Amino acid sequence: MKNFLLTLCLLSMTMNIYADDLQERITALENELEIIKSNPSLSKIDGGLRAQTVNGTSKFRFAGRLQADYAFYDKDVADLGSGSELRTLRMGVRGKLAPKWDYKLEADFLTGNKVRITEGYLAYKGLRNTTIQMGNIFEMYGLEEYSSSVDTTFMERSVAVDAFVPDYNQGLAYIRWGDAYHVSMGIYGDSTNNAQTSTNESLGSSARLVLAPLNNAGQVFSIGMSAYWRDVTSDVWRVNARPNSHITPVRLVDTANISDVSKVTAFDIEGSVTLGELSVQAEYNKQMLNRHHGAKDAAFSGWYILGSYMLTGESRPWDMASATYGRPSPKQAGGAWEVALRLDRLSLNDSSAGIMGGEMKTATLALNWYPIYNVRFSTNLIKVNSTKAGVEDNPNIVQIRAQVAF
């Protein structure tokens, strides 16, 4: 019996020693795990580099885009000047500071050693399907304009959109979306790129509402409207447009400086339908100038309609959070191929106000190749018909682009 009790005591002591050692090992492993969780991990996403903590509470992503353009002009009257340019060269970072706080910092490097701040903001995401942005941000207006320039079907946005829409400005914006709706609104000052003068800073506001009762993969139906207003502290306003090509500095339609403008308002009506490989979208824009000192009010308008077809079976993806289309992801090793046609018209004439800025119509045929998601090659053939001060100018344009975005 004594030997049995002695054996039990020895066994108990041995088990206690192993238990203490096991607990020490578990504690050491837990400490190492916490250290690993606190260190960032590196990964690739969409061709870019992302660093984040293991639990995902903090993220950092490096992003960029490059668009190299070449244009050849068959001039009619004005000498447009064939040439090439880096249309866009942007670098930036975005990420998550904490579970409810995001940020984005991005700059566009322009010719002439100039740098333009595009987006620099802090975003609060503590509410479901809601983002509140504070900083230099893109005003919410229109389908084609609010879409990223790397995702638009054509190399340049329609003249009916580009002539009227607001740009990046300093402000505060509210964005909310659900399964079938998107609403966004904001109040803005001037762009952070504009040096403040003795004139008071201009104040503006914009809002956009989109309903998409059908927005499944490959099936989209959306309708929406946008509006904006801006006070004009300088009392001067000007509207002009290039012929859907950025390399030329020539504006075929131009109101020149319009004096005694106190306020500018505009509205946009948009719609889109996607059925598998086929996609159609259209917008109508109208801009109105309120003038004082006895000057007559003025109004200008424009519209476009485009159709896109994916030859390789893909479909343009729809994002409800931004209510815009993204670029297609190739299904095949040879990449994705897309053909598209766009018709647009812009009128800067208002005879009642004595403003005859001209009228321009364009027809653009596009061929896009996406060898991989991050790379795109585009060719645009543009037929232009413009009239200003009784003079017609009808050039033809061929332009191509090589694009990388991540």
N, C-alpha and C positions, 0 to 999 in steps of 0.2 A: 504493500500500500504506500509506504514511504517513497519507494522508487517511482510509483505512478504519480504521486503528488509532485515529486521533484521534476518529473518529465513535463507535467502540465505547466509548472512554473517557468521552466526553461522555454517551452513553446510559446507561452504568453509573452515572455520578455522579447523573444525573437520577433513575434508578430507586431509588437509595439514598435520595435526598432524599424521593421520594414514599413509600417504604417507611417511613421514619422518621416522616413526617407521618401516614401511615395508622395506625401503631402508637400514636402519641400520641392520635389520634381514638378508637381502640378502647379505650385505657386510660381516656380521659375518659368514654366511654359506660359502661364497666364501673363506674366510680366513681359516676356518676349513678344507675345501676341499683341499686347497693348502698344509696344514700341513699333511693331510692324504696321499697326493700324494708323499710328500717328505720322508715319512716313508716307510721302506721295508715291504713287505708282504711275509709270508712263505707259501710254497706249496710243494707238493710231485710230483716228476716226475721220472718215471721208477724205483720206489722204493727208490730213493735218496731224499735229502732235498735241496730245492732251495729257496733262498731269492732274491727278486727283488723289485724295486720301481714299483708303480702302472702303470706308463707310460712305463715301460720296458727299460728305458735308462741305468739302471745299474742292473747287475745280478750277483749272486754268487751261485755256485752249488757244493756241496760236493759229491765226487764220490769215488768208491773203487771197488776192485775185490779180490776174494780169490779162489785159486785152490788147493785142497788137493788131492794128487795123491798117488796111491798104485800100485806097480808093482811086478809081480811074473815071474821069469825067469827060463825057462827050458834050461839050458846051454848046449852047445855042446863042445866047447874048452875053451874059456875064461870064468872065473867066473864073471858073471855080478853083482851078489849081489842083491837079492830081498830086497825090503824095501819100505819106504814111505817118502814123503816130502811135504812141502808147496811149490808147484811149483811157485806160484805167490801170493804175498800179497802186494797189492798196495793201496795207499791212495793218494788222490789229490783233488785239487779244480780247478775249471775253471769258467769263467764267462765273463761278459761284463763290461768294465770300462766306456764306453761311446758308443753312437750309432755306431761308426766306429772302436772301439778298443776292442778286446777280449784278453784273457790270459788263460794259463793253467800251473799248477804246479803239478807235480806228481812224487812220489818216490816209488821204489820197495824195500821192506824189505826182505833181503836175510838171509840165514843161516850163522852162525858165526858172528852175530851182525854187519852185513854189510848192508849198504844202497846204492842203486844205483839210481841216478837221471835218470828217463826215459824221461819225457818231461817237459821242462820249457821254455815257449816262450811267446812272445807278438805277436799278429796278427792284421794286418790292414785289414778291410773289407769295405773300403769306395768305392770300385768299384763293379759293378754288377757281381755276380757269380765269385768273385775273392777273394782269400785270400793270403796275404803276411805274412809269418812267420819269426820271428827272435828269435833265441835262440837254446836250445838243442832240436832237433826235429828228427822225424823218416824219414830216407831217402826214397824217392819215388822210389820203385823198385819192380815190380812183383805183381801179383794178390794175391797169398796166403800170401806172406810176408807182404804186405801193409795192409792186413786185420787185424783187432784186434784179439788178441789171444783168446778172449772170444767168437768170432764169427766163428772161423775156424771149419770146420766139424770134424776134427780129433784132438786128444789131442796134438799132435805135428805136426809142419809143415813138409812137405816132406824133406827127406835128400837131394833131388835134388835142393831144394830151400835153406834150412837152412845152407848148407855148403858154399854157395857162397855169400849170400846177405849181404849188409851193415846193420848197426844197427842205434841206436840213436847217432847223432853227432851234434856238434855245427855248426850252419850255418844260411843261408838265403835262403828261398824257396818261389817259386811263384806257385800258384795253380789256374787254371781257368777251368770252365766247362760250358757246354751248354746242350741243350736238348738231344744230342746224342754224346757228346764228353767230354773227360777229358784230360787235359794236365798239367803236373807238372814238375818242374825242380828246382834244387838248387845247391849251392856251399857250401862245408862243410870243416871244420877242423877236429880235433880229438873230441872224446866224452868229455864232461865236467867231466866225471868220471875218465879220465886218467890224472895222474899227469904229468905236463910238465917237460921234462928232458932237458939236454943240446942239444939234437937233435932237429932240426927244426920241427915244427908241420907239420904233414902230411896234404896234401890238396887233396880234392876229389870233384867230381861232379856226379850227377845222374839226370836222366830225364825219364819220363813215358808218353806215349800217348796211350789212349784207345778210340776206337770208338764203340758205342753201338747203332746202328740204330734201334734196337728193345729193349726197356727197360720199358715195361708196367708191371703192377702187374701180376706176374705169367708167364710173357713172356719176356725173355731176350736173346739177342744174342750180344756177345761182342768179340772183337779182340783187341790185343794191343801189344806193345813192350816197353821194358825198356832197359836202358844202364847206366853204370857207369864207372868211372875211378878213380884211386887213385894213387898218387905218394907214394913210399915206402921209407921213409927217413932212416929207419933202415937197408935197404937192405935185410931183412929177411921176408919171407912169409910162412904161414903154413895153410893147409886145412885139416880138419878131420871131422868126423861125428859119432854121436851115432846112434844106431839102432832104430830110431824113438821112443825112450824112454829116458827121461831125468834123471831118478833116478840113473841109472848106470853111473859111470864116464868113462866107457870103450868106446873107439873109435875103432870100428872094421875096419875102413879105416882111414889112416893117412899118409900124405906126409912127416911128420916130417919137420924140418926147411929147407926151400929152400933158399939158399944163392944167392947173386948177383941179387936180384930182384929190378928193378928200378921203374916199373909201373905195375899196375894191371888194366885190363879192363874186362868188362863182358857185355853180352846182354841176354835178356830174351824175349821169344815170348809166349804170353798167349792167351787163348780163352775160352769162356764159352757159354753154352746154357742152358736155363731153360724153361721148358714147364710144367706149373702147378707144380705137386708134384715132377717131375723128374728134376734133374739138373746134368750137366756134365761140368767139367772144366779140363784144361790141360795146362802145361807149359814146355818149354824147356829152359835150362840154359847152357851157356858156359862161362867159365872164362879163360882168357889168361894172362900169365905172360911175361912181357918184361924184359929181363935180360941183364946185361952188363959184362964187364971184360972177354969177350969171352965165357960166359956161354950160352947154347942154350935156346931159348924161350920154354915155356911149355903151355899146354892147357888141361883143364879138362871139363867134361860135365855131364849133368844129365837131367832127365825128369820125369814127373809124369802125371797120368791121374786118375781122380776120378769121381765116380758117386754117387749121393745121391737121396734117395727117401723118401718123407714124407708120412708115413703110415696113418696119421690122416687128410690128405687133405690140409695141409698148403703148402706154397711155400717160398723158400728162397728169402728175399727181397733184391733188388738191390738199391744202393745209387750212383747216378751219380756224386755227389760232390767229393766222394773218389774213385769212380769206383771200389767198392768192394761189397761183399755180407754181409748182417747182419744176425743175428739169427732170427729164425721164432717166431712169436707170436702165442701161442696156441689158437685154435678156440674152444676147448671143455674144460669142467671142469676137465677132466682127463689128460690134458696137450697134448703136441705134441710129437710124436714118429718119429724117423728118423733112417734109415739104410743106410750105405754107404760102398763103397769099393774103395780102392786106391792102385794102382800099381806104384812103382817108381824105379828108377835106378840111381846110382851115380858111375861114373868112375873117379878115381884119378890116373890113369895110363897114362904116356906119355913116351913110351920107347925111343923115339928119344932124349928126354932130360935126360934120365936116371933116371926118377922118377916113381916109382911103388908103389903108395900109396894104391892100392887095388881097388876092385870093390864091391859094395853092391846093392842088389835088395831086396825089401820088398813088401809084400802083406798085407794090413791092412783092417780088417773088423771091422766096428764100429756100435754101437747101442747107440743112444742118446735119452734121455728123458728130455723134458722141461716141468716140472709141472706148472711153471709160467714163465713169460718172463725173470725174473731175476735169475732163478735157473736152473741148468742143471746137469744131471748125465750122465756120458759117460763110455762105456766099449770098449776097443780096443783089438783085437786079432791080433797079428803080427807074420808073418812067415818071417824069415830073411835068406838070402843066401849071404854070403860074402866070398871073396877070397883075401888074401894078402900074397905076397911072397910065393905063391904056397900052402898056408895052407887054407883050407876051414873051416869056422866057421858058423854054421847054427842053431842058437838058436830059440826058440819059446817064445813069450812074451804075458802075459795077464796083462793089466793094466786098472785101473778104476779111475775115477775122480768125485769129488763133487765140483761144481762151483757156486759161487754167484757173481753177477756183477750188479752194479747200477750206 
